[in-house]
Amino acid sequence: MRKNTTFGIGNVALLDKVNARFDFFERVFKGVSTKAKNLKESSKLFIYNRLEKCVSINRLKSVYPVELFEHLDFKSVPGDRTFYRDLERIGKHSKIIFANYQGLLKKDNMVSEKQFVDFSSAYFEGNQSEMGKLGYSRDNQPGKKQVNFGISTGINGIPCALTIQKGNVQDKKHMKFMLNTLKKVLPKKSLLIFDCGGNTKANKEKILNLKFNYLTLKAKKKKVYHRYIALFNDGEKQKFSLNKRPYECVKLIEGKEIKYIFFCEDLKKDQINKRNKKFEKELIKNEGKLKKTKKGKVLGTYLSREGYILAKGSLQEVLSEVKNPFITGLEGYFIIESSVDEIPEEILRNYKGRDKAEKLIRDMKEGTELRPIRHWSTLAVIGYLLIIFLTNCIINLTLFLSRSPVVKNVKLLKKYLNNLTLTIVYPKNRFRFSILANISEEIKPILGKFIQKYEDKSLELRW
C-alpha cells in the first residue's frame, strides 16, 4: 500500500493554466522529431523543478513523489539517464522549439513593438564545458568560466528572444546574434532599447537596415562628453520632471541620429556622494601603505630572473587637500542616442523601462536559480538555459492573463505557489482521495478559478 504524500500543486496549476489557454507545450514542441516519448512531459517536470526546489536532475525521482509525475502526464516514471537525454534533446532542437515559441507569440498578438534588450552571464562549476570561457563576469566570479546569454522582453512583460554565446563574447558582438533572432518576430518600426554595451555604429546601422528603430545610451568617455556638455550649456534647454526628479535636456540632430543630452541635479548629488564614499574608503584602505612608505619599509616582494624585486613607495606630498580622482565632472549628465524624434520626457521614460529586461535577468538568475551551471555538454547547457527562459516566459504569460496580480516577484511568487499543496491519502481498504490546502489570498488573482480543478469532488459523497 502506498504511503500518504504531500507535494506542491501550485506550480502544476500554473503550467496547466498557461497550457489550457495557449496549448503551450503542444505548440512549442510541435515538429520536434525525436524518439523520446516523454519530451513534453520532461519539459514540464524541468520547469516545475525550477519553480520548486531547483534540485539537480539525478535527484528528481528521489525528491518528487510518483503522484506529481502523474499530474505532469507521465505514464510511468523514467530513469535519470532519460531525463539527461531529454535535456540534451531540448538543446539539440532548441531552434525549432524557440521558433515555435515566437510563432505562438506572433499568432496571439503578444509581441510588443517596444523591446528591451540586455545581456548577462552565468558561471559554471567545473572547467569541462566547451561553452565555458573566461570573460567579464556579472556574477563577481572572475576566476570561473561562464556562458553569456541575451534576452529581449516587450513593454508588455512578455519575453520574445533568447541568445546564447560563449563566455568571452562581448555585448557589441552578441548584439548581432540578438538582431538575427529579433528580425524573425518583430514588426517593422519596432523600437529596440538597450544600454551602451551594444551601442556601436555597425549595430545601429544594422538595426536601421532591418527597418527597426533604436534608443540607446552613449558610453561615458570624458573627451566626447565634455564636448557635448559645452553644447548643452549653450543650447535651448527643455525642463520636465519624471518620478519626482527634475531633468533638463538639449536635443541635437546629427544626420539620421538624434542625441538627447540630459542633466539632473539630484543625480549629480547622488553620484558625487557615492564617489566621495569610495574616495574615503580608498584613503582608509591605503593608510597602512602610507605608514610603511614614511618609514621606508618594503611594500611588497616579487620574484624575477635576477633576484628579488623590493617594492618601496615614495610619497609625493601636495600643498592643498588631495582631490578626489573619482569625480570626473560628468556627474549628472548622460546622453541618449536614438533614431526617433520624440519629446525628451518620452525618450527618458522609454529608456528607464529597461528595468523590465533587468528584472527578467534577475528572475532567471535568482528566482529560477540559473547559477551556477553544472552541465558540461553544449547541448545540455543550451537546453538548460532554454528551460530557464521558458519557465520565466510561462510566469510572465500567467501574470499577463491575471487580473491585477498582487505578487510579481518570482522568488515571492514561488513561495505562495509552493504553499499551495495537494495531499494524497491512501486509507486502508478504501479508494484514495486528495486534499487541497493553503489557498492564500495572494495566489487567487493569479490562478483564479483554476485552483478548483484540483479539489477532490468525491469527498462530499464519502462523508
N, C-alpha and C positions, 0 to 999 in steps of 0.2 A: 504494500500500500504506500502511495506517495505521501510525503510529508507536506504539511501546510507551508505555504510560501508567500512572501510579500515582495513586490517589486514596484518600481516607479512606472506609472501608466501615463503620466503627463506628456512625456516625450513621444510615446506611441500615438497619443491623441493629436499632438502637433503634426506628426508625419501624416496621419490619416486625414486630418482636416485639409492640408495642402494637397494631398493626393486626390481627395474627393472633389476638390474644386478645380484642379488643373489636370488631373490624370497624370500627375507629375512623373512618377517613375516609369510608367508605360511610355510616355512621350520622350523623356530624356534618354532612356536606354533603348529606344527603337532603332533597329538596324544594326545593333551591335552583334555581329556574327561571332558566336563563341560556343564552345561545347559546355560551358559552365551552366548548370541547371539552376543555380541559385544566385545569379549575379545581382539581380534586383533586390532579392531578399538580403544578401550580404551587404549591399549598399545601405539598405535601411538599418541594418544592425550597426554598421560602422558609424552612420550618422547618429543613431540612438546613443552609441557609446560616447561620441563627442559631446553630447548633451547630458550625459550621466556621469559616470566615474572616470572616463577617459583612460581606461586600462589598456595595456598592450594586447595585441591580437592573440598571443598564446594564453591569455588569461580570460578571454571572453566566455568560454564554456564553464570555467570554474566560478566566475563572479555572477553571471546572469543565469536564472533558472530556465528550465525547459519551457515553462509556460510563457515566458517572454518570447522565445523563438516561435511559439505557436501564434502569438499575436502579431508577429512580423511576417507571417505567412510561410514559415519554413515547414516542410512536410516531415523533415527529420533534422536532427542537429548534425551539421557537417563537422569534419575534423579540422584541426588547426591548420594543416597544410592547405586545405581547401580555401580557408579564409585568406591565407597569404597569397595564394594563386589568384583569388578573385580581386585582391587589391592590385596586383600586377596587371590583371586583365583590364581593370578600370584605367590604369595608367597607359596601357597599350592602345586602348580605344578612346583615349581622352579627347581626341579631335572630334570624333563622331558624337560623343556624349555632350561635349561643350557646344557643338554646332546645333544639336537638338535643343539644348537649353536656350540658346539665343533665339532659335526658331519659335520656341514656346513664348518667349517674351514679346517677340515681334507680332505673333498672331494674336496675342491677348492685349496688345497695345499698352505694354508696360515699360517701353523703352523711352526714357526721358531725353529731351533734346539738350539738356544741360548735364554734362558728365564731369565728375570729379575724379581725376587720375592721381594715383600715388604709388610709390614703390617702397618696399621694405625687404627684410631678410629674416631668416630663421637659421639657427645654428644646429649642427649635428653633434651627437655623442658618438665619438669614434672618427676614424680617418679613412674608412674604406669606400665611401660614396664617390662615384665618378663625378657627380654634380657638385660635390662639396669643394669649394675653393676659398682661399683666404681673401678677404676684401673688407670694405668698410662695414663694420658691424653695428647695426642699430640696437643690438641687444647687449652692448658693452661686453662682448666676448671676443676680443680681437685675436685671441690665440686659437680659436676653434673654427673649423671650416663651416661654410654656410652655403645656403642657396638663396637666390634673390627671387622675389615674385612681385608682380604688379597687379593692381586692381583698378577697376573703374566702376563707380556707382552713380546712379542718377540722383537728381534732386528729389525724386520721389522715394529714395531709400532702397531701390531695387538694384543690386549689383548686376552688371552685364558683361564684364570682361575679367579674365584672369590670364596672366602670362607668367611663365616660369623660366628662369635663366640661371646659369652657373653663378656662383657666389662672387666672382670677380668682375661681373659685367656692370658697368657704370649706368646710372639712370639715363643719361643722354643717349646711350646706345640701346638701352632697354626700351626707351620710348618708341623706337622704330617698330619693335615687335608688337607693342601695345596698339599702335596705329593700324597695323595689318589686321589685328583682331577686331578693333572697333569699326573698321570700314565695312565689315560684314553685317553689322547690326544697326548702326546709327543712321538716321535720315540725314539728308543734306542740310547744311547750315547749322548743324549741331554745334554747340559751344563746349570746347574742351578746356577745363580749368585745372591747372597743375602748378607746382612750385618751380623754383629756379633750377632744380636738378635736371629737368628735361628741357630746359629753355636753351635751345641752340638755333642758329639761323636755319640750318638744314631741316630740323624738326618742324619749325614754324612754316617753312616753305612747303613741306610735305603735307601739313595739315591743310593749308590753303589749296594745294593741288587736289586734295580729296574732297574739296568743296565744304570743308568744315571751318569753323572759327576757333580762335584760341584766346585765352586770358591767362597770363602767367606773371610771376614775379621776376623782376630783373635782379640778378645776383649783385650783392653789395661789393663793389670794387671802388676804392677811395677815389681814384682819378676820375672815373666816369661819373660817380655820384656827385662829386664836388662841382663838376661842370653843370649837371642838371639842377643842383641846388642853387647855383647862381642864376639859372634861367627861372627857377621857381621864385626867387626873391624879386626878380624884375617883372614877373608875369602877373596876369589878372587872376586873382585867387577866387575860387568858389568855396564857400563855407557851408558846412552842414554838420549834423550830429547823427551818430549811429551807435546804438547801445549805450546811450548817455555819455558818449565821448565826442568832443568837438574835433573836427578834421578840417584841414584846408587842402585844396587841390588846384593844381595848374595843369591844364590839358594841352599837350603838344602833338601836332600831326607831323609825322616824319615818313613820307612816302605812303605806303599802304598800312603803316602801323601807327597806332595812337598810343602815346605814352601819358600815363596819369601819374603825376608827381604829388605824393601825399605827404602831409606833415601833421603830426598830432603831438601837442604839448604834453598830454598825460602819458603818452607812450614814451616820449623823451625822458620824462622824470623816472618812469619805471626802469628803463634801460640804464640810465645813469646810476640809479640806486643799486641795481644788480652788479654793475661793473665796479662800483665803489666797494661793495662787499667782497667781490672777487679780488680786488686790489688789496684790501685789508688782510684777507686770508693769505695772500702771497707774501705780504710783509711778515706775518707771523710765522709762516712756513720757513722763510729764509733767515729767521732770527739766529738760528744755530750756526748757519754758514757765515753770517756776519761776524759772530764772536770768534769763530775759528780763523777767519781771514785777518782780523785785527791782531790775533796772537801769532800769526804766521804759520799756523798749523796746516797740515795736508788735508785737502777736502776729499780727495779720492786717489786710489792707486789702480793703475791699468797695466796690463802685460803688453810687451812688444818684443820684436825680434832681438833688439839690442839691450833689453833690460826692462826695468820698471819705470813707468811714467808717473811722476808725482804731480798731481794737480793742485796747485796753490792759487788762491784767489788774491786779487788786488782790489782795493776799494777806491772807487772814483767818487769823491765827495762832490756835492752840489751846494751852491750858496743859498738857494731857496729850498722850499719843500719839494720832495720828489713828486713829479707829476704822475698821474695815473695813465699808464701806456695803453690801457684797455679802452679808454674813451677816445673815439676817432673823429668826433664832430658830425657823424652821420646819424646820431641818435634822434629818433622821432621821425626820420624820413624813410620812405620806401617808394619804389616805382613799380607800377603795374603796366605791362605791355599787352596790348590787345589788338585784334583785327576788327573789333566792333566799336562803333562810335556811340557812346551812351553817356548818360549823366554820371558824374563821378560817384555819387552815392550808390547807384545801382551796380556799378563796376565793383566797388568795395564790398557791397553786400554779397555779390556773387562769389568773390574770392574768399570771403570769410566762410562761405558754405562748404569750403574744403574740409571742414571738421567732420563731414559725413564720411569722407574717404578715410580720414584718420581714425574715426570711430570704428569703421569696418575692420581696419587692420588691427586695432586694439581688441576687438571682439574675436578676431581669428586667433590672435596670439594668447590672450588671457581668458576670454570666455570659453572658447573651444580648445584651448591649451595646445596650440600648434607646436610650441617649442618645449624641449628640444626634440629634434627628429632622430629617431632611432632606426629608420630604414636605410638600407645602403644601396640597393639596386635602383637604377634610374627609373624604371617603370613603377616600382613601389613608391618612390618619392613623389613622382607625378601623380599617381593615384591617391596618395595620402593628402597632398595639397588640394587636389580636386574635391576630395571628400570634405575637407575642412571648409572649402569655399561653398560647396553645395549646402552644407549644414547651415552656414550663415545666410545663404540665399533663402532657404526654407523658413528660417526665423523671420527674415525681413518680409517675405511673402505673407506670413501669418500676421505680422503686425500691420501690413498693408491692408489685409482683409478685415482686421479687427476694428471695432468702433471705439475710438479714444482709449487705446491700451494704456494702462497705468504704468506698467513695467516695460521699459525699453532696453535697459542694460542687460546684456546677455548673461553675465555672472549672476545677477539677481533673478533674472527670468528662470535660469536653471534651478535655482533654489526653490522657487514656487512650483515648477514643473515636477521636480523630484519629490516634493512633499505630497503631491497627489499620488496616492498608492492604490494598488489593487491587491487584495489578499485572496488567495485561492485556498479554500478549506476543503479537506477530504475527510468527511465524517465516516465513522466505521459503519459498513453495511448500508451506505446511502450514497446518492449521487453528490458529486462535488458542487460547491456553489462559491460565488465570489462576492467580496465586499469592497465597495469603493469608498475611500476615506480621504479626509483632509482637503476638501474642496474649499480653497481660500477665495476671498472676495477679489484678490488681485488677479487670479487666474481666470475668473469668469468672463471678463471682457475679451480675453484673448481666445479662449476655446469655445465660449458661448454654450449653446445647447448641445454641442458635440460631445460634451462630457457624459451626457445621458446614455450614449451608446454603450458605455462600459458598465452600467448598472445592471445587476442581476435581476431580471424581471420575475424570476421564478420564486424569489424569496417570499413574496406575499402569499403565494399558494401553499408554502410549506408550513407557515405558522399562522 
